[in-house]
Amino acid sequence: MTDFALARRNMVEGQLRPNRVNNAGLLAILADLPRERFLPEALRSVAYADDDVPLGNGRFMMEPMVLARLIQILQPQAEDKAMVVAAGLGYGAAILARLTKSVAAVETDAAMAAAARQTLSDLGLSGIEQVAGQAEQGAPADAPYDVILIEGAVREVPKAISDQLAEGGRLATVIADPSGALGVAHLFVKQGGVVSGRPLFDAGSPALPGFAPPARFTF
């Protein structure tokens, strides 16, 4: 039988701290939040593996180190309004809910959203609004957001999502390489009404379905 408490400590000490995850508040949350509860029972034994966990239909739970570093670079604050795009089974949203004022968790897959809602309820976590709809459209009704996390890799950030950033807002995701090589985590910041990004670290996160860039005309 898996000792999840031990696995969680090993994740923090063996995967996160050695890979520049050093925010004390974030590490405390990750050491406490039961990641395994956000997975189907059959997958709980690999909840703390140093890898993405396949969920089926092209979806994955992000590798712990990549997710933790993305959240850390967002520098979430207690009064921030956050959005998680492609929130899946709710783990990333649960982390951000303990760091921010509120979280909109946008998920296209109805079964995943329902499972997330149940898990969050079972764990007594609040401050998260489940938003059904196309993940690549975000949740414009409640925009703007101070913090946006896209929980997976995309070829490019949809304009519909970057438009939902507040002035001074931060967005983090992995930009997938179209050749299939390693993607690169990016931080995007909105300043003076302009969103600009910079690369941060290599990440092998799988690309999210439904986020293909728009077709471009060539002559």
Sequence and secondary structure as in RCSB ss.txt:
>XXXX:A:sequence
MTDFALARRNMVEGQLRPNRVNNAGLLAILADLPRERFLPEALRSVAYADDDVPLGNGRFMMEPMVLARLIQILQ
PQAEDKAMVVAAGLGYGAAILARLTKSVAAVETDAAMAAAARQTLSDLGLSGIEQVAGQAEQGAPADAPYDVILI
EGAVREVPKAISDQLAEGGRLATVIADPSGALGVAHLFVKQGGVVSGRPLFDAGSPALPGFAPPARFTF
>XXXX:A:secstr
   HHHHHHHIIIIIIGGGT   HHHHHHHHHS GGGGS GGGGGGTTSSS EEEETTEEE  HHHHHHHHHHH 
  TT EEEEES TTSHHHHHHHTTSSEEEEEES HHHHHHHHHHHHHTT  SEEEEES GGG  GGG  EEEEEE
EEEESS  HHHHTTEEEEEEEEEEE  TTSS EEEEEEEEETTEEEEEEEEEE   B TT         
